[in-house]
Amino acid sequence: MTKKKKTERKKDSGKKNAHKRKKQAEPEAAGRRQKRYRNNRHLLIFSVEAQLEHGKQVSNLAYEVAKELKLPEEKCENLAVAGFLHDIGKAELNQAFQQEDPLVVEEMNSVRMHPMKGYEILKRHGFDEEICEDVLFHHENYDGSGYPDNLAGPNIPVGACILRVCDVFCALVSDRAYRKAYSPEKAMELMTEDMKDFDLRVFLAFQRVMHQSEDGSLKLPEVSENVKGVWKSL
């Protein structure tokens, strides 16, 4: 074989190896591009106490955001209910997924079913359809990248848009098995980077609610008597 042909073969081999390395690197790069603050493994591993506390936080914040948007009181109270129960579908997730191996949980169909499971549970117990639908669609993103139905823009119920914002924030400012809680300021910064996920009108109302403390710092609102009444009724 001539020296020229050997050189050509080396070049071809190098191109093929480079292409192969690129293909192998693509999934890794995609993984790195995933939102660094999200690891939805907590969808599978959670304590009842932590879940109740999270539900209360989302419930109260959703109520206040709805009030800020000047929604009717009945809608605000329905959102307080939906916020409290938004993750109830996790209770029916297959326990076989309680394992130690690393999981990209949002890519697992069984975990993505938890909003649907929650919807079915609430329907069986006679909850208002509006509450059921807000729970069903609380993981939809405004740009259409969410689940279970990839709804986008105005096709997502406003209540679900409110729950989406409140759920993400309350998760960020809480401790998880894989990380410590973010400060409210850092959580707001991370969410602002991902504005495409949220309804802008809802997000701005959420920001106004979070800045209502007297010293101007970011704080979750105090629990109102109306919300406490909703919790007692559940």
N, C-alpha and C positions, 0 to 999 in steps of 0.2 A: 504493500500500500504506500502510495506517495506521501511525502510530508504534507502536501497541500490537503490531501483527502483526510489525513489524520487530524489536521487542524480544524477542518470543516466539521468532522464528527464530534470533536471536543466542543465546538461552538454549539452544535445542535443539542448535544447532551446537556450543556450548561443552560441553554434556553429551557429545555424540558424540566430540569431540576428547579430552575427559578420559578417556572410556571407552577410546578408542584408545591413548592414552598409557599407561593402566593396563595394557592387554593387552601393550603393548610392554615395559613395565617388569617384568612378571611373570617372564619367563625370566631377566632380568638379576638380579632379586632372588633367584630360585632359585639362580642361579649363586653369588651372594654367600653364600647360606646353606650352600653345600657346605662340607665340612670344610676349613678354610683350610690345614691342614697337608698335605692330600692333593693331589697332582697326579700321576696315574698315567701321565703321559707316559713315566716311566722304564720302564714295561712294554715300551716299544718301543725305547728308546735305552739300551743298557747295554753295558758291556764284560764280557768273560768273567771277567776278574780281579775286577771289582767284584761280579759275580754269585756267584762262588765264595766271596768273603769274606762276602757277605750270607748265603749258604746255610750257611756254617759258624757264623755268629752265631745264626741261627734254630735250627739243629740243636742246638747246645750249650744254648741257653736253654730250648728245648722239652724236652730231656732232664731238665734240672734242675727245671722246673715239674712234669713228670710224676712225678719222684721226690718232690717236695714233696706231691703229691696221693696219694702212696703207691700208685701204680700198679705192677703187676708189672714186674720188670726187663726181660722180653721186650718189653713195651709201651713202656717207656722207650727201649729201643734202637731199636725200630721208629720211634718219633718222631724219634730222632736221624737216622735214614735219611730219613724223610719231610721233615724240616726242611732237610736238605742238598739235597734234590732237588725241593723244593716248586714251584719256578718253572721246571722243566725244559721245560715246555710252551712257554715263550717262544721256544725255539729254532725252533719251527715256525711262528711268526707270519709273515705275509706281509710281505716286505721292502718292499713298495709303501707301507707306512704309515710308513716312515722318511722323514719330511718335516719341513719347518720351520714349516708353518702351525700355529697353535694348535689343539689337539685336546682335546675332552672325552673322554679315552680310555676311561673306565669306561662310556661310553654306546655304545661301538663293539662290536658283536657279535663281531667277529673277535678283539678283545683279551679280551673276557670268555670266550672259548673256551680261554684258555691253561690253566686248571685241567683241562678235559676233555682237551686235548692231552697234558698231563702224565700224566694217568691212563692214556691209551692207550699212551704210550711205556713207562711202567713195567709195564703189563700185558704188553706185547710182550716185555719183558725178564724176565718171570717173577717180579716182585716180589710179596710177600705182599699179599693183597687189602686187609688193614687199612691198609697203607702207601699203596696206590693210592687208597683212599677218603679218607684224610686229606688227600692232595694234591688230590683232586677237590673237596673241600668247604672248602678253607682260606680261601676268600673269602666264605663264608656268614657273615652276621651273626645274632646271637642273636634280634634282633627280626624276622627274616625279610626284611630289606632287602638281603641279599647276593646272590651268584650262585655257581654257575650255576642252582641249582634253587629259590632263595628258601626254603630250609629255615629252620626256626625252633626255638628252644628245644631240648628233648631230642632232637629229630629230627636234630640235627647231632652227628656222632660226637665224643666228647670229645677225641680226638686232633686233629681239625680245629679245635675250639674253642681248643685250646692253640696250634696253629700260627697261628691268627688273631691272638691276642694278641702272640705272639712276633714274627711277621712285621711287624706294625704298629710295635712298639717299635723293632726293629732298623732299620727303614726310617727312622724319625724321627731316630735318633741317628747317621745316616750322611749324608754330603754327597750332594746331588743336583744335577743340572745347573741346576735352577731355584731352589735354595736351599742354604744352609749347614746343617750338622747342628744339630739342637736339642740342648740339654743333656739329660741323663737326667731331671733334675727337670722341665724344661719338657715333655718328651715324656710323662712320667707325668701331668702336669696336663692336657694335651690329651686323652689317652686317658680320663682320669677324666670329662672333660666328655662323652665319647661312650660312657659305660658301657653304654648300650642295645645296643651292637654286640657285647658280650662276655658270655660265661657268667660270672656273678658269682663262683662258686666257683673257676673257673680264674683269674680276674683277681686275686682275693685271694691265691691261691697264688703267682702271678707277682710280686705286690708283696712277699710275704715273701722270695722268692728274691732280689729286687733289693735288699733291705735287709739282706742277710746279711754285708756287709763289716764289718770290725772297727771302723771309724770311723763306721759308721752311714750313710755316703753311698750313693747309688744307683750301683751298678756291675754291669756284666754279669759273670756268674760265670766263674771260671777254667775252662778246658777240662779235663774229667776224662779219666783214662786210658781209661775205658770208651768215651767218645765218640771219642777218638782212634783206638781200635781199630775202631769202626764206620766211620770215614772211610777207614781203610786197607783195609777189606774191600770198599769200593765200586769 
